[in-house]
Amino acid sequence: MCEVGIVSGAWVVLAACVALTPMVWAGFWAEGFARATAKLPMWVRVVAPGSLCVVYVLVAATRGIFAWRWFGVYLLLPVAVAGVLAWAVREDPEQSGDWREFVVLLVLGLAVDLRWLEPGWPARFGVFNKMVLLDAGIWGFGAVRRLQGVGFDLRLRGRDLKIGVREFCFYAPMAILLGLALGFLHTHAQWPVGWRLPGALVFTFFFIAVPEELFFRGWMQNLLERRVGRGWALAVTAVVFGLAHFNKRAVHFNWRYVVLAALAGVFYGRAWRQERRVGASTVTHTLVDTVWSMWLR
């Protein structure tokens, strides 16, 4: 039984490596990602993300819950995303914010937020669903659509840290006072010990902040700016970001979380748009979520 568990765990680790590859490749070697994918024929770029289904196979098969219908979803959905964005390339070469791009965002966003596809995964492995859908977006917007102005570069610069920390300092006092007044936040006196704090920072950065900042700021706010301008794009994205938290930590509509998340979205959006860098808003987001989870939850 121990050997079976070790083997199963090894396949899950392999699945995690596969799921992280597009994010790491595009985030840390953006120029190489752009050059390599540009050499591929469009039809190859459209069908290539179907290979993401291997993540589902590695996790589900080794846990004994493999189902062909879920395999089909993870094979075809990333291809469909790439196909729709290839259609947008043909119909909107100027990248003015095409409706097809917003359809892709809607489908990916709802699938994650409403957990449509998580029943296909073993308990506690739903994060893989989020990562596969993120990978589909990274490939679709990066390799197929080649969307400009995203700023998906995770090689943090000093300016990213300065902007990110600054926006955190602007947001934190307001959020803490409002959160305590609403009864949403509760202070903790205990200081995290050992590796808990750095571990929380790393986990939050890669698995929470990067996916959400790429989606909401790099893609959504970026595309909305082309349609409604900077101010409205910031406001609309912040509201949508807030509403995306309606079902977090509550059975019913969690309006307190929505309010605080929408307010946070304003400062995340400000951090991103100053130099159009996902890294900057990710720093703000990481600090907010880590402080909340360590001391205020």
N, C-alpha and C positions, 0 to 999 in steps of 0.2 A: 504493500500500500504506500509506503514511503517513497519507493522508487517511482511509482505511478504519479504521485504528487509532484515529485521533482521534475519529471518529464513534462507533465502538464504545465507546471510553472514555467519551464523553459520555453514552451510554445507561446505562452502568454507574453513573456518578455520579448520574444521575437515579434509578436504582433504589435507590441508597444513600439518597438524600433521602427517597424514598417509604418505605423500610424504617424510617428513623429518625423519621418523622413521628409515629406513635402514642406512642413513648417520650418524645419531646420535648414533645408536646402535653400528655400526661397527667402528665409529670414536672415540667414548668415552669409549666404553667397548669392545675393540677388542678381548681380551681373552675370555670374555663371549660369544661374537658372534661366535668365532671359536669353542668353546666347544659345544655350543648349536646346531649349524648347523652340526657339525661332527657326532652327534648322529642320524641324520635323514638319512633314506635310500636314495640312490641316486635318485630314481625316485621321491621321495617327494621333494628333493632339486630342481629337474628340473621343476616340475609343480607348486611349491609354488609361484614363482614370478608372475604367472598369476593373483594372487590376487591384483596386482598393478592396475588392470583395475578399481578398486573401486575409485581411485583418479579421473579418467575421469568421472565415473558415478556421483560422488558427485558434481563435478563442472558443467558438461554439462547438466545434468538432471535438476538441480536447476536453470540453466540459460536458459532453454528451447531450447537447440540446440542438444540434445542427438541424436546420429546417430549410428545405429548398426555396420556400417562398421568401424567406429573409435573405438567402443567398442571392436570389433574383433581384431583390430590392437594392442590395449593395453592389450588385454588378451593373444594373441599369440606371439607377438614379444619378451616379456621378457622370455617366455618359450623357444622360439627358441634360444635366446642367451644362456640360461642355457643348452639347449640340445647340442649346438655346443661345448660349453666348457666342457661338460661331455664327449663328443667324444674326445676332446683334452686330457682329463685325461687318457683315455684308450690308445690313440695312442702315447702320449708323457709324460709318468709319470715322466721323469727327468726334465720337465719344461725347455726345451732348447730353447723355443721361437717358438712355433708351428704356422704354417700358419693359422690354424683355429682361433687362438687368434687375429691375425691381421685382419682377416675377420670381427670378432666381432667389433673390434675397428673402422674399416672402416665404417661399417653400422651405428654404434652409432654416430660416428663423423659426417658423412655426413647428417644423419637425423637431428642432432642439427644445424649444420652450415648452411645447405641449407633450413632449416625450412620445411622439407617435411611434418611433421605431425601437424604443428601449425594451419592449417586451421580447424582442428577438435575442436579447443578451442575457447571460446569467446574472443573478443578483450581484450587485456591487460592481458590475462591469459596464454600466451604462456610459461611462466616460468615453469608451471606445466609439460609441455612436456619435458623440459630439466631435471627436477627433476625425472620424472618417468624413463627416459632413463638412468640417472645416477644410480638410484636404481637398474635397471636391470643389469647394469655393476657391481655394488657393490655386489649384490647377486651372479652373475655369476662368477666373478673372486675371490670373497671372500668365498662364501659358497660351490660352485661347484668345481671350478678349484683350489681353495686354493693357489693362486699364492703367492710365497714367495718374500720377499724383497721389497714389496710395500711401507711399512712404513706409512700406513694410521692410524695415531694416532693423534687425534686432542687435546689431553691433552698436551698443549704446555709446553715445558721445557725452562729453561733459555737458553740452548744451541740453541734451535730452534729460539728464539728471537734474540740471538746474531748473528747467521748465517744469518737469514732473513734480519735483519737490515743492516748487513755488505754488503750483495749483493745488497741491495737497494742503499746504499751509493756508491757502485762501478758503478751501472747502471745509477743512476739519473743524474749526471753531463753530461755524454755522451748523454743521451736521450734528456735532456732539450736543450742542444746546437744544436744537430742535428734536433730536432723537430722544434725549432724556426727558424733555417736556412732553413728548408724545407717548412715553412709556415704551418705546421701541428699543432703546439702548439701556444697558445696565452695566455699571462699572464692576471690574474685577480687581481685586487688590493683589493677586498673586502674579509675580513676574515669571514668564516662561523660562524653564530651565533647559540646560543642555542644548541640543540641536533643534529644539522645537521652533524657535523664532527663525533662524536661517532656513530651516526646512520649510516653514510656512511661506516665507518669502519666495523661495524657488518654486514651490508647487503652485502658489498663487500666480506668479509671473507667467509660467508656461501653460498651465492648464485652465486658468480662469481669465486672467487679464489679457494675454495675447489673443486668444480666440475672440473674446468679446470686443476688444479694441479694433482688431482687424475688421470684424464684421460691421460694427456700428460706426466707427470713425473712418477707417481706410476705405470701406466700400460704401456704406449708406450715406454718411455725411458728405463724402467726396462726390457721390453721384447727385445728391440733392442740391449741392452748391451749383451744379451746372443747370439746374432747373429753377431754383427759387432764390439763389443768392446765399451769401455766407451767413447772415443773421438768421434767416428762416431755417436754413439747413441745420444750424446749431440747435435752434429751439425744437424743431420737429424731431431730430435725432435724439435729443435728450428726453423728450416726452415718450417716444417709442421705447427707448432704453428703460425708462421708468416702468412703463406698462409691461415690459418683458419680465419684470420681477413680481408680477401680481400674484403668482402662485408659489412663491418661495417662502418656506418656513411657515406655511399656514394652509389650512384646508380650504378656506374661502378667500375672497379677494383681499389681499394684504395691502390696504391703501397706505399704511405708514411706510412700508418698504417702497412702494411705488413713488411716494413723494421724495423720500431721501435718495432713491436711485436716480430719479429725474434730475434732482438738484446736482447730484454727482456727475450726471451726464453732461451738464453745462461745463463743468471744469475739466472733464476728460476731453470734451470737444475743443475747448480753448487750448489745452495742451497740445492736441494733435494739430490743429490748424495753424498754430504759430509758425511752424516750419514744415508742416505736413509730414510729421514723423510719428508712426505708430509707437515707436519706442518711448517717446515722451509721455504720451497718454497712458501707456502701459505702466510706466513708473508710478504715475499718480494713482492709477487703479490698484496696483499691487500694494502700495502703502495704505490706501483706504481700507481694502479688504483685510489686510494683515492686522492692522490696528484694531479693526472691528472684531475680528475673530479671536485675537489675543486678549483684549481688555474690555470690550464693550458688548459682547454678545450676551 
